[in-house]
Amino acid sequence: MKILIAEDEITLQESIIKFLNRDAHICETASDYYEAISKVSIYEYDLILLDINLITGNGLDLLKLIKKEGKKIPVIIISANNSLDDKVEGLDLGADDYLTKPFHLTELNSRIKAVMRRGKYDGDSNISFNEIKIKTDAMQAYVNEKPIQLTKKEYDLLVYFITNKNRVLSKEVIAEHLWGDNIDTVDSFDFIYVHINHLRKKLTDVAANYIRTVYRIGYKFMDEDM
């Protein structure tokens, strides 16, 4: 999962990154308002952790912008402001949760999982597509009820495909989502083909056909009968 941490406390940034990296999440940071706006406009994220009091601006203004542009990105506000008015305003503007500083990182992790279940997974910790089933809590994929062994990148790729089914995904978008904005420095995206080829082999003949190659663009995950 790719997470933007819009937070101006560097020590807290680093603590959150270290904790979330244990589950191999891709974490990117923005220390001020304008950097956060820039990253949200350029890159796609699964979740944003948003401080209200950002350097050079108010996090709630960023939240307003996200909602105005119709971006369906879950947002958890993390703020030292413990007033009821701030919480109500943040939630009314479309935030998915509000966590007051200081907080335990284990609680933050639980809030993240709950928000993602409510949003992307429709309140369920399991997602499925025909004979493919994924238990997100255990990070385990199954085909016809039989577990398949995937690497972390293959697992993330499969989840990304299923949650974006019937949508054409460019190689650039896939790479940026799974490896972060540092992917801008690579010269080619041939490694994407390698990961997808390995995933196809592990999905069995039928399920592998769901991953369609879109000539010169990227890939599309869809039912074989569509």
ZIBELKA-V334664 format. One record per backbone hydrogen bond with DSSP energy under -1.0 kcal/mol. CO is the residue of the C=O (numbers start at 1). NH is the residue of the N-H. E is the energy in kcal/mol with one decimal. If there is no record, write none. Layout:
CO & NH & E
CO & NH & E
//
This chain:
1 & 26 & -2.6
2 & 46 & -2.5
2 & 47 & -1.2
3 & 28 & -2.8
4 & 49 & -3.0
5 & 7 & -1.2
5 & 30 & -2.1
6 & 51 & -2.6
9 & 13 & -2.7
10 & 14 & -2.7
11 & 15 & -1.9
12 & 16 & -2.6
13 & 17 & -2.6
14 & 18 & -2.4
15 & 19 & -2.0
16 & 20 & -2.9
17 & 21 & -2.4
19 & 22 & -1.0
20 & 23 & -1.4
20 & 25 & -1.5
21 & 24 & -1.9
26 & 3 & -3.3
28 & 5 & -3.4
30 & 7 & -1.3
32 & 36 & -2.0
33 & 37 & -2.3
34 & 38 & -2.3
35 & 39 & -2.3
36 & 40 & -2.4
37 & 41 & -2.0
38 & 42 & -1.5
39 & 43 & -3.0
47 & 4 & -2.3
48 & 76 & -2.7
49 & 6 & -2.9
50 & 78 & -2.4
52 & 54 & -1.4
52 & 59 & -3.8
54 & 57 & -1.7
55 & 33 & -2.9
58 & 62 & -1.2
59 & 63 & -2.1
60 & 64 & -2.3
61 & 65 & -2.0
62 & 66 & -2.4
63 & 67 & -2.2
64 & 68 & -2.5
65 & 69 & -2.1
66 & 71 & -2.1
67 & 70 & -1.1
71 & 73 & -1.4
74 & 48 & -2.2
75 & 96 & -2.8
75 & 97 & -1.1
76 & 50 & -2.6
77 & 99 & -3.5
79 & 101 & -2.7
83 & 87 & -1.8
84 & 88 & -2.8
85 & 89 & -2.7
86 & 90 & -2.6
87 & 91 & -2.5
88 & 92 & -2.7
89 & 93 & -1.8
90 & 95 & -2.2
91 & 94 & -1.0
97 & 77 & -2.5
99 & 79 & -2.0
104 & 108 & -1.9
105 & 109 & -2.4
106 & 110 & -1.8
107 & 111 & -2.5
108 & 112 & -2.5
109 & 113 & -2.2
110 & 114 & -2.2
111 & 115 & -2.6
112 & 116 & -2.4
113 & 117 & -2.1
114 & 118 & -2.2
115 & 119 & -2.0
116 & 121 & -1.9
117 & 123 & -6.5
119 & 122 & -1.1
121 & 124 & -1.9
125 & 136 & -2.4
127 & 134 & -3.2
129 & 132 & -2.6
131 & 144 & -2.5
132 & 129 & -2.7
133 & 142 & -3.0
134 & 127 & -2.3
135 & 139 & -1.2
135 & 140 & -1.7
140 & 135 & -2.8
141 & 148 & -2.3
142 & 133 & -2.4
143 & 146 & -1.6
146 & 143 & -2.6
151 & 155 & -2.7
152 & 156 & -2.6
153 & 157 & -2.4
154 & 158 & -2.3
155 & 159 & -2.5
156 & 160 & -2.5
157 & 161 & -2.4
158 & 162 & -2.6
159 & 163 & -2.5
162 & 165 & -1.4
164 & 167 & -1.4
169 & 219 & -2.7
170 & 174 & -2.3
171 & 175 & -2.5
172 & 176 & -2.6
173 & 177 & -2.3
174 & 178 & -2.1
175 & 179 & -2.2
176 & 180 & -1.6
180 & 183 & -1.8
181 & 184 & -1.5
182 & 185 & -1.7
183 & 186 & -1.7
189 & 192 & -1.4
190 & 194 & -1.4
191 & 195 & -2.1
192 & 196 & -2.5
193 & 197 & -2.7
194 & 198 & -2.1
195 & 199 & -2.2
196 & 200 & -2.6
197 & 201 & -1.8
198 & 202 & -1.3
199 & 203 & -1.0
204 & 208 & -2.3
206 & 209 & -1.1
207 & 210 & -1.8
208 & 211 & -1.3
210 & 212 & -1.0
210 & 222 & -2.3
212 & 220 & -2.4
214 & 217 & -2.5
214 & 218 & -1.6
217 & 171 & -1.7
218 & 214 & -2.6
219 & 169 & -3.4
220 & 212 & -3.3
221 & 166 & -3.6
223 & 226 & -1.7
//
